């Protein structure tokens, strides 16, 4: 089968790392966690974006806009918030969900969450995310200082998801978070 560069496919369901629409300047991250639950149960929870407000600590709100679209508003460094519309572009029930922000997003992003059976251990949940850091490398550095860098946040969010799904609650370190925030404010002052 020959390639026809003048033709464009209606959708690109390639992994984020191999998509023909991937932007090389995008930051790419992958994190995973094993959760002692059935893949279908985890998929069902994740498929409802409203549930993610409880799991992801930087989420201000998620507003459903239809079965496959939702508006995400998240905390950003320096007390700011950013918002975008996310669209589910593909899914394999019980196995994976792929999404992409709509054109014009403040933080252009896309990715996939996978739910892979791990036998008696439960399910390996893997998040693969590509994003354009606002303000490029400087924005990424500022986000890291404020603990809002997506790699750090994804790792934390997956751990929180594990806690919620295995124990029914999420342990908090409110005192540690407050101390960390005060230190970050001192650094920038």
N, C-alpha and C positions, 0 to 999 in steps of 0.2 A: 504494500500500500504506500503510495507516494504522499509526501507532505504537500499541502497546498497553503502556503503562508497567506495567500489572499483571502482564504476562508477562515472564519473564526467559528469555533464550536460554541453552541448556545450556553454551555456551562463548562467549567473546569473543575473536575472533581479530584484532581491530583492532590497528593499530600501537600501541605503548605510549603514544604521544602523543595518540591519539584514542580510546582504550578507554573505554567507558562506565563501567568499573569503576576507572579511573585516579583516584588521589587527588591533588587539586591541590597539597597540601602536599609531595608527593614531589619530590625533586631529580631532574632529568633531564639526561642527558649523552649525547653521541654523539661517537664518535671513529672514525677510519678509517685504513687503511694499504693500500698496494698491494703485493701479494706476487707474485713471478714464479713462480706455480704454478697448476695447473688448479683451478677451483672445487670439483670433486668430491673431489680429493685433500685439499684444505683442510677441506671439510665432513666427510669421513670421519674425519680426525684429531680435529676439534673435537667430533664426535658422541660420542666415547668420553671421558667425563669424567676418567678416570684420566690421560689424556695431558695434561690441563690443569695438573696438579700441577707438571710440568716448565716450563710456560710462565708461569704466574702466580706472581710472587714472594711474595705474601702468603698463599698457600694453605698450610695446615698439612696438611690431608688432604681427600680426596674419597672417600667410601665409596658404591659403587653399592648401591641398594636395590631394584633392578629395572630393566627396560629404559628407563624414562622418569623414574626418581626416583633422587636421590643426596643424601647428607648432606655438606654443605660446612662445613669448619672453617677459619676464616681468622684471621690475626693482626689485632689491633686495637691502638689506641694504648695506651701505658703497660704493655706486656707482656701485655695481655689477649688472649683469643681469643673469637670468637663463632662460633656454629654455627646452621645452618638446613637444612631439607630443600628442595631445588629439584626442580621437576617440569617436564618438557618438555611444553608445552601444545599445540604445533603444530610441524610441520616440513615443509619442501619439500626433498626429497633433492637435494643438490648446490647448494642455493640459500639456505636459511635455517633457523634453529632459534630457536624462541620458548620462553621459560621463565618461571616464576613461583615464588616461594617459597611454601610452604604457610602457611596461617593460623597466627598465633602466632609467626612468625619473629622473632628478636632484631633482625635487620635485614631488614625487609620489602623485597623487591626483585623485579624482573621485567625482562625485556628481550628483545632479539632480536639475533642475530648473522647478518649477511647476507654472502653470497659472490657478488659480481657480476662477470661476465666483463669483462675490460678489454683484450680483443684480445691483441696481441703483448706487452703489458705484464704479463699474468697475470690477477690477480683483485683487485678492490677488496673488502677485508674491512671491514665496518662494524659496530660494536657500538653499540647503543642501549640504555641502561640507565636505569631509574627506581628510586629507592630512598628509604626513609625514614631520614634520618640519625639514629642514636641520640642522644638528648639534644638534638635539633633543631640550631639554628644553632651553639650552643656545641660540640656534639659534632663538627660539621663543621669548625669552626675547630681544635679539638684534633687531629682526624684530619689536617688539612692540615699542622700543625706537625710531626707525626710521619711525614709523607710517606705516609699511609695513606688520603688522600682519594680516593674512587673515580675521579674524572676523571683525576687524576695517575696512579693505578694502572692504569687502563684504557689510557691512552696508552703507558705503559711495557710493559704486558703484550702489547699488539698489536705493538710493536717487537720484543719478545722472540720472539713467534710468527713474525714475518717472518724474523728471524735463523735460528731453528731450521729453518723450512721451506725457506729458500733455501740455507743453508750446512751444515745438519746439527748445528749447535751454537749455544749462546747465549754471547755475550761477556759477561764479568762485570767489574764495577768494584768488586771487594771492598774495595780500599783506599779508594776514594771513598765507598762506602756506610758504612764504619766512621767516617770523618771526619765525614760528615753526621750520623750518629747521635750522635757525641760532641758536636757543636755543638748539636743539639736538646736533649740532656740538660743542657748548660750553660745554655741559655735557660730551661729549666723549673726549674733549681736555685735 
